[in-house]
Amino acid sequence: MTLKNHKSFLKKLDKRLTDTKAKEYVTRGTMMVQNTAKKSILAGGTGRTYEKYEPRRTHTASAPNQPPASDTGFLANNITMEVNTKPNGTVVGKIISSAPYSKFLEFGTTNMTERPFMQPALQKNKQKILNLFRKGILK
């Protein structure tokens, strides 16, 4: 395939990229992953059940390699997202888990098997996000 008017093609391509709804699609995809991560934590644990104190309550822990089970809601409440457009037009979506113990749950420690919640949320939504772009921008 040869291009007869290279400059015209680049101009049209640039216009198409800037006219697209890229930021909208990235925002929607980022929200899907954020919501899936939160839901997986709030779904409850499948591990051992025990009594906790201050305040007194029953808690079912997460099993190894399962998402962490919510106890106080702190972890789920500290999962946020942001979408930014860089000067070159690239749109980047981030999901942030700001609970200080997030990385220990996601990746585990020498004394605890991981309880991943971020990476599985991304994997669960990967195809849906790709389809958003295929049906929207890349049609």
Contacts in CASP RR format, 6 or more apart in sequence:
PFRMAT RR
TARGET T0000
AUTHOR 0000-0000-0000
METHOD contacts of the structure
MODEL  1
MTLKNHKSFLKKLDKRLTDTKAKEYVTRGTMMVQNTAKKSILAGGTGRTY
EKYEPRRTHTASAPNQPPASDTGFLANNITMEVNTKPNGTVVGKIISSAP
YSKFLEFGTTNMTERPFMQPALQKNKQKILNLFRKGILK
3 9 0 8 1.000
18 89 0 8 1.000
20 136 0 8 1.000
20 137 0 8 1.000
21 136 0 8 1.000
21 137 0 8 1.000
22 91 0 8 1.000
22 137 0 8 1.000
23 83 0 8 1.000
23 85 0 8 1.000
23 91 0 8 1.000
25 129 0 8 1.000
25 132 0 8 1.000
25 133 0 8 1.000
25 136 0 8 1.000
25 137 0 8 1.000
26 83 0 8 1.000
26 91 0 8 1.000
26 92 0 8 1.000
26 93 0 8 1.000
27 83 0 8 1.000
27 93 0 8 1.000
28 132 0 8 1.000
29 125 0 8 1.000
29 128 0 8 1.000
29 129 0 8 1.000
29 132 0 8 1.000
30 81 0 8 1.000
30 83 0 8 1.000
30 93 0 8 1.000
30 94 0 8 1.000
30 95 0 8 1.000
31 81 0 8 1.000
32 125 0 8 1.000
32 128 0 8 1.000
32 129 0 8 1.000
33 81 0 8 1.000
33 95 0 8 1.000
33 118 0 8 1.000
33 121 0 8 1.000
33 122 0 8 1.000
33 125 0 8 1.000
33 129 0 8 1.000
34 79 0 8 1.000
34 80 0 8 1.000
34 81 0 8 1.000
34 95 0 8 1.000
34 121 0 8 1.000
36 121 0 8 1.000
36 124 0 8 1.000
36 125 0 8 1.000
37 67 0 8 1.000
37 79 0 8 1.000
37 95 0 8 1.000
37 97 0 8 1.000
37 117 0 8 1.000
37 118 0 8 1.000
37 121 0 8 1.000
38 76 0 8 1.000
38 79 0 8 1.000
40 67 0 8 1.000
40 117 0 8 1.000
40 120 0 8 1.000
40 121 0 8 1.000
41 67 0 8 1.000
41 68 0 8 1.000
41 69 0 8 1.000
41 70 0 8 1.000
41 73 0 8 1.000
41 75 0 8 1.000
41 76 0 8 1.000
41 79 0 8 1.000
41 117 0 8 1.000
42 70 0 8 1.000
42 73 0 8 1.000
42 76 0 8 1.000
43 67 0 8 1.000
43 69 0 8 1.000
44 60 0 8 1.000
44 62 0 8 1.000
44 69 0 8 1.000
44 70 0 8 1.000
45 60 0 8 1.000
45 61 0 8 1.000
45 62 0 8 1.000
45 63 0 8 1.000
45 66 0 8 1.000
45 69 0 8 1.000
46 60 0 8 1.000
46 62 0 8 1.000
46 63 0 8 1.000
46 66 0 8 1.000
46 69 0 8 1.000
47 60 0 8 1.000
47 61 0 8 1.000
47 62 0 8 1.000
47 63 0 8 1.000
47 66 0 8 1.000
47 69 0 8 1.000
48 60 0 8 1.000
48 61 0 8 1.000
49 58 0 8 1.000
49 59 0 8 1.000
49 60 0 8 1.000
49 61 0 8 1.000
50 58 0 8 1.000
50 59 0 8 1.000
50 61 0 8 1.000
51 57 0 8 1.000
51 58 0 8 1.000
51 59 0 8 1.000
52 58 0 8 1.000
52 59 0 8 1.000
52 71 0 8 1.000
59 69 0 8 1.000
59 71 0 8 1.000
60 69 0 8 1.000
61 69 0 8 1.000
62 68 0 8 1.000
62 69 0 8 1.000
62 115 0 8 1.000
64 113 0 8 1.000
64 114 0 8 1.000
64 115 0 8 1.000
65 113 0 8 1.000
65 114 0 8 1.000
65 115 0 8 1.000
65 116 0 8 1.000
66 115 0 8 1.000
67 115 0 8 1.000
67 116 0 8 1.000
67 117 0 8 1.000
67 120 0 8 1.000
68 75 0 8 1.000
68 105 0 8 1.000
68 115 0 8 1.000
68 117 0 8 1.000
70 76 0 8 1.000
74 99 0 8 1.000
75 97 0 8 1.000
75 99 0 8 1.000
75 101 0 8 1.000
75 102 0 8 1.000
75 105 0 8 1.000
78 97 0 8 1.000
78 98 0 8 1.000
78 99 0 8 1.000
78 102 0 8 1.000
79 95 0 8 1.000
79 96 0 8 1.000
79 97 0 8 1.000
79 98 0 8 1.000
80 95 0 8 1.000
80 96 0 8 1.000
80 98 0 8 1.000
81 93 0 8 1.000
81 94 0 8 1.000
81 95 0 8 1.000
81 96 0 8 1.000
82 93 0 8 1.000
82 94 0 8 1.000
82 96 0 8 1.000
83 91 0 8 1.000
83 92 0 8 1.000
83 93 0 8 1.000
83 94 0 8 1.000
84 91 0 8 1.000
84 92 0 8 1.000
84 93 0 8 1.000
84 94 0 8 1.000
85 91 0 8 1.000
85 92 0 8 1.000
86 92 0 8 1.000
95 118 0 8 1.000
95 121 0 8 1.000
95 122 0 8 1.000
97 106 0 8 1.000
97 117 0 8 1.000
97 118 0 8 1.000
102 118 0 8 1.000
104 112 0 8 1.000
105 114 0 8 1.000
105 115 0 8 1.000
105 116 0 8 1.000
105 117 0 8 1.000
106 114 0 8 1.000
106 115 0 8 1.000
106 116 0 8 1.000
106 117 0 8 1.000
106 118 0 8 1.000
106 119 0 8 1.000
107 114 0 8 1.000
107 116 0 8 1.000
108 114 0 8 1.000
108 115 0 8 1.000
END
